[in-house]
């Protein structure tokens, strides 16, 4: 009997892997579901088993059996679904289901009009899966790259409670608000990034083309006299950027060395962020940065409360909701805090004390969570916290934009002013000697 390797999700939304023995792939899927799991991938364990199984079925079936295990990997830019496309898909599906259209019929309608090939294929496969007897949540779980754990578990809760249309509407509203906040934060970052790029470009232009000209003038007029300390410092930087640097085994342009050093620093930070401890410290710096830290913290807390409130109001159990929030937090500092809250709630505690113990959440969040638990309206209170933080993010973005502009002007004035002063100090000395 052939063995099948599987990847599945348990009722808590956690991914699990294993192996089962079955006569066919369909029988393997059935055995996996008997264990209470939702399979997302089922393939034969070894090439030998696949050949033996295919040979027993004959030539025509052999080719068909092999096709089940073929996985075509598209380039990254073609194998993704943008949040805006997924948001539109969810809103349209919610409208169709709310209008009384059967789920399969709604998916078929969206398949015909969907332009993204990845989402169109996923929608068609989901419709086929539901017609074959799968639930909507199981069909979604077969496409983990498109539909995350939050999406799958909310759909499951909606099916169990018989309110799938309302859950889809909540999902669409959640994604719309999340995308709105993301767009505001992104737009706030564009201005300082553009100004900094221009400032670096101007600085490189001065160092490469302007300052070397003054160096020639100073060497002729000062006749070997020592330059002022500030001027010599600027000249040394210019020599490094505009000249050739001897590395012992090769001479390279200084500007190339600077670009390589910056690229290596960025790559090192990205590699560090991929490790668990590294991601924690990178996110810690983001949350505690002088200017952008408060904005990042408010955005992260708003996302946490809205996600948790949406899940709980859709009927997802609190422990399972906390697991999903932890996995979709997007911030390792917040994820660790949510993990400690999950462990405390699992032991029978209320949510407010462990939230306070994490030292991550502000007093307002702790107080409102405590009131929500006492009144039995925690999901509604979490959504109010999220709305409050959305407003605070709006105000923070507006305030940040007004603060960044003068800060950047002062920064550019200091940089350019320092260069100008450094170049005029020798000129003043030369004028004094001439007079």
Secondary structure, DSSP 8 states (H G I E B T S, - for coil): --EEEEEEE-TTS-EEEEEEE-SSHHHHHHHHHHTT-EEEEEEES-HHHHHHHHHHH-HHHHHHHHHHT------TTTS---HHHHHHHHHHHHHHHHTT--HHHHHHHHHHH---HHHHHHHHHHHHHHHTT--HHHHHHT-TTTS-HHHHHHHHHHHHHT-HHHHHHHHHHHHHHHHHHHHHHHHHHHHHHHHHHHHHHHHHHIIIIIHHHHHHHHHHHSTT----HHHHHHHHHHHHHHSEEE-SS-EEEHHHHHHHHHHHHHHHHHHHHHSHHHHHHHHHHHHT-TTTHHHHHHHHHHHHHHHHHHHHHTT--HHHHHHHHHHT-S-HHHHHHHHHHHHHHHTT--HHHHHHHTT-S-HHHHHHHHHHHHHT-HHHHHHHHHHHHHHHHHHHHHHHHHHHHHHHHHHHHHHHHHHHHHHHHHHHHHHHHH-
